[in-house]
Amino acid sequence: MYVCSCFGITEQQVREHADKGACTPRKIASACKAGTDCGSCVRRIQALLGRGACPRRELADQGDADVLGADTALIPASAPVEAVAA
């Protein structure tokens, strides 16, 4: 089933990108452009990613920001953890 009709991205493609580490809608957008045109598919992408869809999500939830590809060089050392996780 298509998730993003603007770019012809299917649920399977979103899952494949998630398996390769694209665990957020922004990472999915970087991988295949889904969600970057009209935006109507972003909620569906979020639902597909869910809590269990990303093999690295558990590590990120435990506070390892690097596991999802966060650019820690751009995050001030004084930034609260809540701000980094958002």
N, C-alpha and C positions, 0 to 999 in steps of 0.2 A: 504494500500500500504506500502511496506517495505521502510524504510528510511535507515537503516543500515543492509546490507546483511551479514556483518561479524558476527553479533550477533543476527540477525533475529528480529530487533526492528522495529515496525510499527509506522506510523504517530499517530495512536490512543494512543499508549504507550507513545510517546513523549509528547502528549497533556496531558495525565493523570499525568505524572511526573511534567509538568509545572503547572498544577492545584494544585499540592501538594507543589509547591514552587521552583522547579528546573527551574529557569528562565534564565539560561545561558547555552550555550553548555557545559561548564565545569561541571555545576551541573547535567545536563542530563547525561554526561559521568560517573559521580560518582554514579548516580542512577541506570544506566542500561548498562554501558560500551559503548554505542553508540558513535562513533567518536574516539575511542581509538585505533583502529587497523590500518586500511589503511587511515582513515581520509577523504575519499571521501564523506561522508554523512554530514560533519560538516556544509557546506553551506546550505544544505536542513534543518538541525536542526535549524540553525539561522533563516531561512525563516519561519519555523513553529512557532518559538517563537515570532517573530515579536514584534511590540509594544503593541498589544492588547491581546496577548495570555497569559500574566502573570498577575494574579490579583494583585500582589504586585509591578509590574513594575512602576506604577504611583508614589508610595511612594518613590521608589528608585530614580526615576528621580527628585524628589523634594529634594533629598539630604539625605535621611534616609538610610545610608549604611547598617545598621543592618538588615533591612527588607529582604535582599536577603542572609543573612547568612554570611556577610563579617566578618572576624576575625579581629576586630579592635585592638586587642592586638598586632597584627603584624604590624600595620600601625603607623609610628611615628606621634606624635601629630603635628609636624611641616610640615607634608606632605601636599602639596597643594591639594585642592579638586579635581582638574582635574586628578591628579595622582591616587587618590583613586578610582575614577569612571572608570578609564581605565581598 
